[in-house]
Amino acid sequence: MSQLATHEIAAREGAGGQRGGTVRPAILLGALGIVYGDIGTSPLYAFKEAVRAASRSTGTAEPAAVIGAVSLILWALILIVSLKYAVLILRADNRGEGGIVAMLALLGARHAKPGSWQALLLVVGLIGAALLYGDGAITPAISVLSAVEGLKVDAPALHRFVVPITLAILVGLFLVQSKGVAFIGRIFGPVMLVWFGVLALLGVGGILHRPEILRALNPFEAFDFLTHAGWHVSFAMLGAAFLAVTGGEAMYADLGHFGARAIRLAWFALVLPALVINYFGQGAVLLAEPAAIENPFYALAPDWAHYPLIALATLATVIASQAIISGVFSLTQQAIQLGFLPTMRIVQTASDERGQIYVPAVNGLLAIATLTAVVVFGSSDALAGAYGIAVSMLMAITTLLAALIALKWGYNPVAVAAVNGFFLVIDLVFLGANSVKLFEGGWFPLVLAGFVAMMMLTWKKGTAIIEETRASLRMPEADFLERLRQDPPVRLPCAAAYLSSATHGIPLPLSRFLERSHALAERLLIITALYEETPTVPDSVRAEVSQIAPDFYRIVLRYGFMQDASIPEGLACAVGHGLLPPEFVEDVTVFIGHETVIPRDDRRGMSHWREKLFAFMQRNGERTGAYFCVPTRQVIEVGTEIEI
């Protein structure tokens, strides 16, 4: 999943880059680098782990295990990625956007009442979103490690340098995030095009050497091995083979950036054939040389090509890592805008392109988690135990939410139950297989996901409590106007805007300012910025203006969850459409409430430790004025203490 997909080519073409039913080559190249970077580097470790899991009892790569593993990976790619994601899940779009957050918005779970089934759905969806953070920490670690481990094929003595080299590459990757990724983005597509071409070329050589590997085309080869190997071996092999489909969820996450047509075309025309051919080639190598189980991917290449292949693989894994990092940035932005996380500093890294963002706090935390994974686990083999469980759980949640969306859209309930139920059974089988890896490292991404989910739920609950308190303190508009008539304040020759989280009543900063200063600006605005449950809101309907009294207006600005809310831009839209006199935005002073949250043991709400956590997040969030793009010189903060 990745926000990088909004670089130049996607921004120019918009909504998938499709014109007249065709897909431009530049869009396909972009999809190769962004959508398929993760799943495209799975051959480095997925097949190796599957065969090892199947051969654990014998210690050697038996032909039945090799053919069974290849067959299992092939049909996992067909069922999970090709049929479920490419054919089914890509239909569950929110006006062209995809991803867990888009699904939650589409289902209206954000405004669920406590205790309702929608509230439970919200919890499940937020857990799914949080799982992406666990995936985001593991993917760069296992991808780069597996590429650098190619050094051990020709020079086993270099094994002690694998972890330091991996750490150096990852540190450099996280450090360059603040510079933006446009310069990397330009080579994403071409490099991955070369990568998939090399995958196919290497695989063809292996298949020609041992064509009997083509028996794996028969799904009964996988079924026969799994049913006769014993459940311990079968579950281990299923969990390892699942690594071949991790990254498939990016197809849905990047739906809005490239469009379903481009994503499907890239998958069926290039990515799927290249992956399948390479996996079959690796299987053929093991049929000929069972000892190559240590690294069958690099065994496909001739000796002279190992070091160039290591360099290409490392570059491909850096691209895959960059895509997942940017995807986490994108998810964070959406979660903030839909009220699931506190405001954070979000830096636009390209002045001429939207969507290329950098979130410093998330980048730092993700770097710590990824580097910790490399140090703690030390090899791609060990990390394989940590990888997969979070993604398999996410895929099951996605299937469930897609079924609810289909029902909401009026599809036949029997058909929905049959189709989504079939895929949910497959998801649960792989989830069960991955769950046995819980104590082998699977706990790591789950701990990260649990922490993020707990923060999301705490922030959601805390903001609801705060809003209840604000509502009890807000003065009705009629009472406020009556007070002005009875005790007219001093009127200041300026314009003032007061930000409010509600679309009715008088915001606390306005009533507090009047109470303490006995003065008001001659021209008054109450501004509320709302994020809708659609990806974008056109400028033409950005502002809704109503007049409360002479020279006193209420403005509601509406943005989609893929957009940045800007108060100056919203006011300019209101003036541009003739909804607001221009003098109201000329050097306007913006008053913002600065709330200090005080946790109390004797008040209803959350448990005391969650109240403290909420207060910590609230204190350390981005300044409201900066978040809404208000120049610092125009901002005045009015303090309020609120007990929860």
N, C-alpha and C positions, 0 to 999 in steps of 0.2 A: 504494500500500500504506500502511495507517495504523493506528496504535494508538488514534487518536482515536475509533475506532468503538465503543469501550467506554464512551462517555459515557452519560448517564442512560438513554436509550431502549433501548440495547442491553443495558445491565446489568440493567434491569428485566425485559426479555423473555427474555434469555439465548438462546444458540445460534440466533440468527437471528430472534428475536422472533416465532416462529410458534406459534400456538395453534390446535389443531383444524384444521390445514391452511390457515389464512388468514394473511395478512400485514397487520400493522397499518400504517396510513398513516404514523405517526411513524417506523417502521423504513424505509419507502421514502424518506422525506425524508432520513433520516440517510445512507442509501446514496448518494443523489444527491450529497451534499456530500463524503462521504469516499471512496467507491469511484470515482466518476466525475468528480471534480474535475479530474484531470489530462487524461484523454482528452476531457473536455468543453470544455477550452480549446484543443484542437488546431486547431479551425478558424481561430484567429487567425493561424496560420503554415503549417499543413501544405499546404493547397491552393496557396497562393501559391508555396511552394518547389517543389511538384511541377510546376506549369506553367512556372516559370522554368527548371527543369532540362530540361523537354521543349523549351523554346523558346530554349535557349542559343545554338544555331547561327544562328537567324533573327533573334533579338532582339525578336520580337513574338509575342503570344499567338495562334497560329493555331487555328482552330476544331477541327481534328483533334486537336491537342495538348490543348485544353481538355476536349473530350468524352472523350478517352482518359484524362486525369488524373482526371476525376470518376468514370469507370467503374472505374478501377483502385482508387481510394479506397473506392468502394462495395463492391466485391467483396473487398477486403482486410478491411473491417469485417465482412463476412458470414463469410468463411472463418476469419480469425484470431480475431476477438473472439466472434462469435456461435456458430460451430460448435466451434472448438477450445476456447476458454475456457468459454463459457457452457454448452455441451453436454457436452464431454469432460473438460476439466481439473478442473472443479468436482466431479467424481465422485471424484477422487483425494485425499480428505480424510483427515486423521489425527484420527479421532474428532471431526470437525466443524471442525478447524483446517486452514488452508491455508498456502501459502508454501514457499519453498525449504527453510528449516530444518525445517519440519514434514515435508517429503518425506524429508529425510535421516534424521530420527528414525524415520519409518515404515519405511525400508529398513534400519535398524540400522547405518548406515554409521559412526556415532560410534565403535563398538568394533571397527572393521575392523583386521585384522592387517596389518602392513607387508608390502607386496609382493603382497597379494591384489587381486582385482578390486574388492572393496568399498573398499579403500584408494584405488584410482584413482577410484572413484565419489565418495568423500569429497572428493577434490581437485577434481573437476569441480563438485560441489555447492557447495563453499566458494567457488569462483570465481564461480558463479552468484550466491551471496549477496553477494559483494564487488561484483559489477556493480551491485547496487542502490544502493551508496554513490555510484558514479559517476553513476547516474541521479539520485540525490538532490541532487547538486551542480548538475547541468545543468538539471533541470526548473524550479526557481524562477527561474533566470536567464533562460531563454528565454521562459518564460510571462509574467513581469512585463515584460520588455523588449518583447515583442510587443504587449502591451496599451498600454503607455505610448507606443509608436511611433505610435499613432493620432493623437497630437498633430501629427504632421508632415503629415497629410492636409489640414487646414485652415490650418495655420500652419507652413510648411516652415522658417521661421527658428528654430523652437523645437527643431530637431533636436539642437542642441548641449546642450540640457537633458535629453534623454532618458536618457542614462547617469546623470547625477547624481540625477535623480528616481528612477530604478530602484534605485540604490544606497541612497538614503534609505529607500525602502519596504522593501527587503530587510534593511537594518540594523535598522529598527524591528521587523520580523517576528522576527528572531533574538533581539532583546533581550527581547521579551515572552514568550519560551518559558519562562523561569523563573517567570513568574506563573501558568502553566497556561493551558489553552486552552478551558476550559469556557465562558467568555464568548463566544469566537469560535464554538465548537461549536453554540451555540444558534441561530445564524443561518446555519450552513452549508447546511442543507437548503433552507430557504425561498429563500435567495439563488440557489442553483443551480437551483431550480425556476423562478424568474423567468428565469435565464440561458438554460435550455433552451427556455423558452417564447419568448424573444426570438430565439434562433437559428432556431427554426422559423418564426416570423413574418417575419423578414427574408428567409429562404430562399423562402417562398411568394411574396413580392413579386417576387423575381428570376425565379422560374420562370414566373410569369404573364406577365412581360414578354417572355421568350424561351423558350417551351415546347419548342423543338427540343432543348434540353439533355436532355430525357427520353430521347433516344437512348442516353445513357450507361447506362441500365438494362441494356442488352445487353452481356454480358461480352466479346463479340467485338470491341467498339469498343476496349477496352483491349488485347486480344490483337493486334488488327490494327495498332494504332499501335506497340506494342512491337516487333513483328516486322519492321516496315518503317522504323523510325526509326534503326536502327544500334545496335550494342550499347553504345556510349558513352552515347548519349542514353537508351537504355532502362534501363541500370543507374543512371544519375543520377536518372531519373524514379522508378524503383522505390525507391531509397534515400530520396528526398524524400517520396514517398507513404506510406512506412512511418511517417512522423511522425504520421499520422492514427490509428494504432493504438497508439502509445506511451501507456501508462496502462492498457491493457487488462489487464495483468498484475495490477493492483490487485484485479480481480474475485476472483482466487484467493487473494491475500494477505489479503483481508478476509473470507474465507469464514466463519471462526469468529465474526466479530463480527455479521454480519447473516444468515447462512444462505443456501444456494443459491437458495431460492425467492424471497426478497426481491431478491437480486442479479439473478436472471434477469428477474423481473417489471419491475424498474426499467429494465433494459437494453432489453428488447423493447417495452415499452409507451411509453417516453418518450425515453430517451437515444438509442437507435439511430435512431428516426424523426427526432428533432430534428437530429442530426448529418447524416444523409443529406439532409434537406431543405435545410439550410444550405449543404452542399457543392454541391448542385445549383444553389442560388441564386447562389453565387459563380461557378459555371461560366456561368450565364446572363448575369451581369454582364459577364464577359469576352467572351462572344459578341457582346454589344452594344457594349461599350467596351473594346477590347483594351488601351488605355492604362491601364486600372484595375489592371493587373498589379502595380503598386507596392503596393497594399493592397486586394485585392478584398473582404475582409471588411467594412471600413468603407465601401467603395463601395456596399454593399447598403443602407445606411441613408441617409435624407434628411439634408441638411446640418444642419438644426436638431437632429437627434438624435445628432450625432457626439460632442459632449462628454459627454452623459449615457451614451452607449454606452461611451465610454472609461472613465468612472468605474465602470460595471458590469463591464466586462471586467477592469479592474484589481482590483476586489474579487474577481471569480471566480478570477483567477490567484493572488491572495493565498491564497484558500481551497485551491486546488490545491497551492500551495507548502507551506502548513501541513500538508496531509495527507501529503505526501511526507516532510517533516521528521519528523513524528510516526511515520511508518512506519519511518524509519531508527532512531529511538529504540527502537521495538518490536523490530526486527531485532537491534539491539545487545543488548537485554536477553535475547532468546532465545539468541543466540550465546554470551553469557556463561554462561548457565545450562546450556548443553550442552557447555561447556568449550572453546569456540573462541576466546574472547577473555578477557583478564584481567578481574578484577572492577573495576567502575567505580562511582562514586557515581551512584546512581539515585534521583531525588527523585520521590515521589508528590505530584502537584500538586493532588489533590482528596482531602480527608479522608474523604469519604463514597462515593467511587467508585474501584474498582480500574482500573488500566490507563492512567490519565492520568499519564504519566511525563515526566520531563525528565532528560536525561543531559548534564550541563554540558560534559564533555570533548568529546563528539561534537558538541554544538551549536556549540562554538567552532571545531572543525576544519571542520565542514560550512559554517559561515558564511565562513570564510577561502576555502574552495574555491569557493563560489558567487560571492562578491564578486570573486574573482580571475577567474572565467570572464566576468563582466560587463565587467570592465576590459580583459581581454586581447582578447576577441572584439568587444565594443562594439555589436553589433546582433544582432537575432534571425536575420537572414540568415546572418551568420557563424557564429552558434551552431548553426544547422541542420546545419552540417557536423560539429559535435561530438556532435549528438544523434542517437540511433537505433542506433548501433553496439553500445552496451552493452545496450540493451533487446533488440535482435534476437538477440544472443548468449544473453541470459538466457532468451528465449522458446524457443530451440532446446534449451537445457539442460533447461528445464521439460518439454518434449515428451518428451525422452529419459527423464527420471526418471519421468514418468507412465507410460511404456511398461513400465518395470521394475516399477512398483507394480502395474500391471494383471497382469503375469505372476506376480508374487508372490501375487496374489489368485486366481489360477487361471483367468484368462480365456484363451480360445483363442489360442495363439501366432500362428496365421495371421491371425486377425482383428486382433490387436494390431499385428502387423507391417504389415498393410495400412492400418489407420486411422492409427496414429501415424506410420507411414512416410510417408503422404501429407502429413500436417501438417509432419513434419520436413523434407521436401523444400521445402515453401513457406517454412519458417523459414530454411533454408539459402540459398534464392534471395535472400531479403531480407537475410540476413547478408552474402552475397557482394556485393549491391548497396551495402550500407552500408560495406563494407570499402574501397571506393574512396575513401571520405571520410576515410580514416585520416590523411592528411597535411593535410587541410583543417580539422582540429580533432578528428577522431575519436580521436586519441591522448590527448586530455585525460581523458575518463572512463575510458579503459583504464589510464592511468597511476595514477589514483586507485584503480581496482579492483585493479590489480596490487599496489599497496602494501598495501591492506587484506587481500587474499588471502595475501600473504606474511606479514603479521602473524598471521593466523589459523593458518596452517600452522606457523609458528614456535612459537606459543603451544601448539598441540596437541602438537607433537613435544617441546617443552621440558617440559611438564607430565608427559608419559609418562616422560621421563628422570628427572625429580624423583621420581616415584612409584616407579620402580625402585630409586632410592637409598633412599627411605624404607622400602621393603619389606625391603631388606637390613639396615637398622638396627633394625627393629621386633623387639621381644622377644615370643616366643610367650606366650600367656596362661598356659599351664601353668608355664613357666619363671618368669614373673613371680610367680605365686602361691607357687611353691616358694621363691623368694627371700624373700618376705614371711614365710614360716614360719621360715626359717632365721635371718633377721635382722629381727625385727619393728621397724618404724619407730615413731616417736612419732605417735599419732593425734590429730588436731586436731578439736575439736568443731564441725564445720561440714560443708557439702556442697560438693563440687567436681565440675565437669564438664570433661572434656577433649575437644576437637574432634579428629576423626580423618578422614582421607580414605578409609580402608579399613574394611571390615566385620569384620575379624579382626585379631588381634595387639594389642599395647599401643602406643598413639601415643607418638611421641618426646617431646612435652612432659611426659607422665606419668612415663616412665622417667627423663628428665633431672631433673625436679623431685625425684623420690625420691633420685636419685643425689647431688644437691647439697645437699638439705636434710635428708635422713634422716627425713622426716615425710610423712604422708598424711592427708587428710581422713577422717573416720569414714564418710561416705557418698560413694561414688564413682560417677560416670557417665562412660561413653565415648559420645560422640554423633557420629554420621555423618549428614550431610544429603546425600541423593542426588536428582538430577533424573532422572525417568523419561522415556521416549521417547513419552509421551502428554501432551496439553495440560494436563490437570488430574488431581490425585489427591484423592479425597474425604477429608474429615476423619476419617471412620470407619476408614480404613486408613492414616492418616498415620504412625502410630508402630508400630514393631515392637520389642518389649522382650524381652531375654533376660537371665537372671541368671548372672553369672560366678562370684560368691561371695556370701556374706552381705553385705548392704549395698553390693553392687558390681554395677552393671547396665550392659549395653550397649543403646543405643537407636539404631535406624536410622529416620530421618525421610525420608519420600518425598514429593516434590513434582513436579508437572508442569512442562513447560518454559514454560508461560504463567503460572506462579505465582511469588510471591516466597517464598523460604525464610526462615522466622523461627524461631530456636531457642526463644524464649519461647513462641511459639504452639504449636510442636511438643510441648514439654514439657507444656503445658496440655492438649493433646489426649491425651497418654499418661496423665496423672492423671485426666482426665475420663472415660476409658474403663476406669479401674481397672487399668491396666497398670503403674503406678508409684506408690509411696507419696508422698503430698503433701509430706512433709517434705524430699524430695529436691530440690524446686524452690523452696523458701523461701529467698530471698536466696542462691542458689547462686553460687559463684565459678566463672567460665568461664576455663579455661586454653587459650590459643591459641598454636600454634607460629608464631614469626616467623622465617622462613627467609631467610638472606642467600645469594644465588646467586653463586658465584664461577666465571666462565668460565676454562677451562684449555685451552691448546693441545695438551697431551699426553694428553688423555682422549678416548675415543670418544663420539660423539654427533652433534651438528650442527657445521657449519662455525663457525669462531671468531666471525665477524661476527654469525651468527645467535644464538650463545650470548650475545653482548653485548646484542643486541636483546632476547632473552628476559629477561636479567637486568634491563634497563632497564624493561621492561613489568612485571616482577614487583615491582620496587621502587616503581613509581608506581601500582600498583593500589590499589583501595579497601581499607581495613583490614578484615580478616576479621570482626572483631567487629561493626563497623558494617554490613557487608554482610549478616550474619545477624541483624541487629536486636537485638544484645545490648547492654544499657545499658553505657556506658563505665565506670561505677563498679564493675561486676561483672567486668571483664576484666583478666586478667593474661597478658602475653605472655612466652613462653619462647623465647629465641633459639637458632638452630642455623645453622651454616654448612654449605652443601652445594656441592660442586664438580661441575661438569658439563663 
